[in-house]
């Protein structure tokens, strides 16, 4: 399987290119960038044999079977639709699109075309999150009562740019981080938020977009979820807690692209450290995607998972703007 990368991104350079190459028989064949000069330099740095600015030309290449999209958010929809129409399998960065309608449209188009479509929600590929999910599913903490996700970090200068100053490109902490927390919640608890109550702020870094958000979500089971996302917290740390009728899970340092962190299970029997696999998150995600292409299972996060995380993020932003609790509209997603 030969891949075309759409977007000369940091995430592709640091994680995804190596993850693609870690799959037997998979190769990075070409790069599409908005800048010919930047694309050529990026391709040379990362040993990509072909680069250019013409997406249609890259998609017309019969050697390309799959596309990874990591451009700015407003470009995801037209680029994904073009790839789907060309019959390519698509792995797209989150959020899938600027609007829920567009996200639903691209996922339905992929289904109609018979191509594999995945959302690159990397956290559900981590050994830590999979271990936490197993603890919950196995009833180790009894009935889930609440969950807390703290995902407030300091966005480094080289990642700021459009994320902090360009609403038109999909900037803001809600489309960047809240979507991750929505997917983590759905993955670990196995249910979809019903409604949300939220606040957001531009507390120093954001220039025309929010850089911090807090929200509380109601779940169908009756559990409550509290999340905190920020670009401006250099020393807050990150993690999650899941509290149940028979125990609690405390996970620190696990909201990250690295296979790190600690998990502790606390019950009436005492405190128990929980071990987990330290495999690379992106290699796991690409392995799941490659298997789905072969007809073996599905991507770690499907297109519909991407639709649902986007829907929750939209409800958070709507609630923060209206000052009211907002129902989550999933756009007919199954």
N, C-alpha and C positions, 0 to 999 in steps of 0.2 A: 504494500500500500504506500503510495507516494502522496505527500501532503503539500498543500499550498498554505502558507501563512498569510493572513490578511491583517496587516498591522505590524510595524516594526516596534513591538512593545517591550517594556522591561520584563513583564511576566513571562512572555515567550522566551526571551533571552535567558532569564534566570532559572526557569523551571520547565516550561512546556517542551522546548526543543529537545532537551535531554530525555524527557519522559517519552516523547514520540520515538526517539532513537533507541530507547530501551526495549521497545516492542519488536519481537522477531519479525523481520521483513518489512518494517516501516521506516520510511526515509523522509526527510524534509527536502522537497524538490524545488520549491519556489517561494518567493516572497513578493507580496504586493504592498507598496508603501505609497503614501501621498506625496512623498518627495523622492525623486529619482536619485539624488545625491545621497540622502540619508539611507535609502534602501540599499544602494550599492555598498555603502560602508558597512551597514548592518549585516548584509549577506556575506561579505568578505570576513567579517569578524566571527560569524557563526557558521562558516563553511556551508553556506546555502548556494547551490550552483546557479540559480537563476533569480533575477530580481527585476522589477519594473513597477510601473504605476497603473497599468491597464488590467483591471480586474477581469473584464470579459476575456481578454487574451489568456490569462492564467486559467480561467475556468474552461476555456475551449481546449486546453491541453488534455488530450486523452490519457496521458500518463498519470494525471492527478485524479486520485480517488476520494480524497477527503480534504476538508478545509477547516482550519482553526482561525476563528475571528476574535481579535483582541484590540480592535480600534476603539475610538471614543464611542460613547453609548448611542448617540444619535445616528451612527452609521450602521449599527448592527442589523437593523431590519432590512434595508435595501441590499446589503451585502449578503445576508443569509438567504434572502429570497432569490437572489441571482445564483447563488451556489446550489440551492435546492432545484431551481429550474434547470440547472446544468447537470443534474443527477449526481451531485457530490454529497457524501456524508458530511455532516456539519457538527462541529463542537464549537459552541459560542460562549463567550464570556458573559457573565451576569452584569447588569440586568439585561435580559434579552432584547428589550426595546424601550422606547420612551413611553409608549402607551400600552395598556393591557390588550387592546384590540389588535395592535400590530403583533404582539407576542403570540396571541392565540392564532392569528393568521399564519405566522411562519411555522408553528408547530403542526397545524392542520395541513399545511402545504407539504411538509416533510412526510407526514403520514400518507398523503395522497400519492406522493412521488415514490414511496417505498424506500426512502433513504433513512439512515440512522441519524438521529438528532439528539444532541446532548447539551446540557448546561454545565459549565465548568464551576460547579460549586465544590471547591476542593476540600472543604472542612469535613464533609461526610465521608471522605476517602481516608481520613486519618485513623490510625489505630486507636487513639484516645477516644474519639467520638463513637467509633464502633464498639468499643468496650463499654462506654457509658450506656449506649443504646441497649446492649445486651443485658446489662444490669437491670435496666428498667423493664425490658421485655420478660426477663426471667423472674420478675416479681421480688427482686432483692430488697426493694424499698417499699413494698406494698403498693397501695393506691397512691398515684401521684397527686400531690396537693398543690405544688407550685414549682416554678423554675425561674432562675435568675441568670441572665447573661450579662456580663460586663465586658464590653468590647470597646473601651475608650482608650485610644492610643494617640501617639503624636505622629502625624503624617510627615514623613521626611521631605525635605525640600525638593528632591528630584522627582517625587510623586505628586507634588502639589499642582501647579499649573491649572488645567481645566477643572480638576476636581474641586477646587476651592473658589473659582471665579467665573465659571461658564455654565449657567443654567441650561443654555441651549444645547450644550454637549452632554448634558446629563450629570452635571456636577452636583456636589452636596453629599453629606455623610449618609443620608437615607438611601439613595440608590447605590452608594458604594459599600456600606457596611450593614445597614438594616436588612438588606436583602439576604446577606449571609446569615444573620441571626434568625430570620424567618425560616430559612432552609434548615438550619441547625435544630430549631424547635420542632419543625415538622418531622425531621429525620429521627430525632431522639424520642419524641412522644408519640409519633405515629398518628397525629391528628392535625387538623387545620384550624387556625385561629378563626373565631367567629366575628369578633369586633375588637376595636382598639381605642384607647384613650392616650393622647400623646402631647408632648411639648417639644419644641425645637428652638434653637437659638443660633445666631451668628455671634460667637463669643470672642472674636479676635482674629481668627484665621480666615473664616469665610468672607468672601467678597461678593455679595449678592446671592449666596446660597448658604444653607444652614451648615454649621460645622459641628453641632452637637444635637442629640435627640435622646429623649427618654420616653418610654411608653409602657403601658400595661395591656396585656391581651387576655381575652376570655377564650377558653377552650371548650369544646363540646363536652368533655368529661367533667367540667366544673373546675378544673385546674386553672390557676392564673400564672401568667408569664410576665416577668418584668425585664426590660432590656434597656441598656444604656450604650449608646454609640457616640464616639467623638473623634475628631481629628486633632484635638488640642491638649491631650492629657499625657505628658511625657513619663509620668511615674505611677500611673494608676494600676498597671498590670491588667491582665485579662483572664477570663475564665468563665466557668458556669457552675451552677449548683442546681441539683434536682432534689426536692424534698418530698418524702412520702409518708404514709401512715406508719411504716415500719422501719424507716431509715432515711438517710440522706447521703447524697453523693456530692463531694467537693472536688472540683477539678480546676487547677490553676495553671496558667500559662498554655492553655490548649487552643486558644483562638488565634492560631498562627499558621503560617505556611510551612513551618518546620515541625518535624515529628518529635516534639518535646512536651514537657509539662508533667504534672503529677495528678493522680487521682486517688482519693481516699473514700472508702465506704464506711459510714458510721451507723451502727445499729445497737440494739440492746446488748449484743455480744461484745461490743467494743469497736475499736478502729482498725480497719484493714486496708493496707495499701493495695491498690489494684494495678497489676502489670498490664501492659498493652504493647502491641507491635509497634516498632519504630520505623516502619517502612516509609518510603517517600510518598507523600500524598499525591503528587501529580503523576508519578509512575503508576500508582494504583488506579487513578482516574482514567489514564490512557489505556491501561490494561483492560478495565471494564468496558471502555468504549470500543476497543479493538475486538473484544469478545462479542459485543453486541453486533458489530458489523458482520462477524462470522455466523450470526444467528444464535449465539449462546448468551441468553439473558438480555439485559438492557444496560444502558449507561448508568453510572453511579447516580447521576442526577439527570433525569429525562427532561425533554422539553417542557412537559407539564409541570415538573418540579420548578423549572425556571419561571413559568407563568405564575405559579402560586406564590413563590417568594416575591415576585414583582407586585402581585396583588396586595400582599400584606404591607409592603413598603409604601405603596400608593395610599393605602388606608391610613398608615401612620402619618404621612405628610398631610393628608386631607384633615385628619383629626387635629394635628398641630396647627393647621391654618384656620380651622373653624372653631376650635375650642370645644368641640362636642365629641362624644363617642361616635365612632364611625364603623358601620358594618363592613366586612371585607367582601368585595365583589370579585369572584374568581373567574368571571367571564365565561362561565359554562364549562370550565375545566373539569375533567372527570376526577 
